[in-house]
Amino acid sequence: MQDNEVSSFTTRTVHGGDQRSVADNAIFPAIVTSSSFAKRGLDDVPDYAYGRVGNPTRHAYESCLAELEGGSGAIACASGMAATNAVLELLPKDSHILVMAGVYGGTFRLIEDYRGRTAGLEASYVDLNDIAALREQLRDNTRLIWIESPTNPLLELVDLERVARFARDHGLLTCIDNTFCSPWNQRPIEFGIDLVMHSASKYIGGHSDLIGGIVVAADTERLGELRSVAMATGSIQGPFDCYLALRGLKTLSLRMERQAANAETLARFLAEHPRVEAVFYPGLESHPQHELCRRQMRSGGAVVSMKLKAPREAFDTFLGKLKLFVLADSLGGVESMINHSYSMSHGSLNHEQKAAQGISENLFRLSVGIEDIEDLIAELDRALRAL
Ligand SMILES: *Cc1c(COP(=O)(O)O)cnc(C)c1O
């Protein structure tokens, strides 16, 4: 939407961006599959020329998501990892970056196994809330701070405003992986962050039927650089998947409202349960960063982690009682999911690395869906009592 008359986030999830110019009067933008677009003459410069460079369906999706994040524009990529890679392509070779400790495993792998070897990238993993540590790690070639908040699976938060201020003072770029929040829950550009990256495979798509990624730039200069990267490296999102992501956005607010409300109710239930040792949820007053959560997020979100009072041998019994909570790697869909961090999301780390990150064997992450909360509570209660 080009005017400022509509301020409501939810209204913008339905009408946001530039969706009407795509196909004559269609309520929903068409899936335009054409790889090439005809010129009317040698001097004609059409909006679209070639599908890698620009595509109307992709544009509709990018412009909507950019508006929801309050940015100047976005580039939609083939996956969350492709989006992260596009951001790292902005850096000159032999750069150094500061990365939130406990960052998403795929991001760690990309930096350590590939960007280091191919681009000389070096990373220091630090708790970004420790500004003294940040200052200590600064080098002449430090270029970027890579933020993730909340972290997976222990849901620690980073104070976005503070980190953005530190970055500005030292001439560093900031990028946040905002996947766990979606723009419904957290809009980092409002706190001074330069770039916002999402795995659209999670809340943006919202239906576990899509792999995608997207980067939103706060200012037009960065947006131009990102567009060049997307065009040059070619890891763009195809029109069918852009259609799915845009369709997902239409119900983002409804899904997130329901999922976050379910998650909070569930977190309170689990916190009182005799078989639960600890609950991690920033929306609970007992979370050490609850005040920060209230400042920079709309709610505690839809992910809840918990440690069970039970040995490894009992987990199969527990999981065997779950029908609604699907044992799966992903999160963010309308269906509830459960993940065993120790053997699944963090399975490639050794025991010491996991221990250093607080990943114990009795830790489970719940991605709470839109089901009836009474059913979710009843099922978890049954499974916990079987322990
Ligand atoms: C899933 C995920 C990614 C990677 O996204 P893909 O779409 O799987 O490539 C990055 N960051 C976070 C926090 C994720 O959950």
The ligand as a Tripos MOL2 file, in Angstrom:
@<TRIPOS>MOLECULE
LIG
   15    15     1     0     0
SMALL
NO_CHARGES

@<TRIPOS>ATOM
      1 C1         14.9030  -22.9530    9.6530 C.3       1 LIG1
      2 C2         15.7610  -21.8320   10.0740 C.ar      1 LIG1
      3 C3         16.7420  -21.3060    9.2410 C.ar      1 LIG1
      4 C4         17.0680  -21.9040    7.8690 C.3       1 LIG1
      5 O1         16.0160  -21.7510    6.9990 O.3       1 LIG1
      6 P1         15.7130  -22.7740    5.7810 P.3       1 LIG1
      7 O2         14.4880  -22.2120    5.1770 O.co2     1 LIG1
      8 O3         15.5560  -24.1260    6.3720 O.co2     1 LIG1
      9 O4         16.9100  -22.7070    4.8760 O.co2     1 LIG1
     10 C5         17.4750  -20.2220    9.6960 C.ar      1 LIG1
     11 N1         17.2650  -19.6980   10.9260 N.ar      1 LIG1
     12 C6         16.3410  -20.1940   11.7560 C.ar      1 LIG1
     13 C7         16.1820  -19.5770   13.1070 C.3       1 LIG1
     14 C8         15.5620  -21.2700   11.3780 C.ar      1 LIG1
     15 O5         14.6530  -21.7700   12.2330 O.3       1 LIG1
@<TRIPOS>BOND
     1     1     2 1
     2     2     3 ar
     3     2    14 ar
     4     3     4 1
     5     3    10 ar
     6     4     5 1
     7     5     6 1
     8     6     7 2
     9     6     8 1
    10     6     9 1
    11    10    11 ar
    12    11    12 ar
    13    12    13 1
    14    12    14 ar
    15    14    15 1
@<TRIPOS>SUBSTRUCTURE
     1 LIG1         1 GROUP 0 **** ****
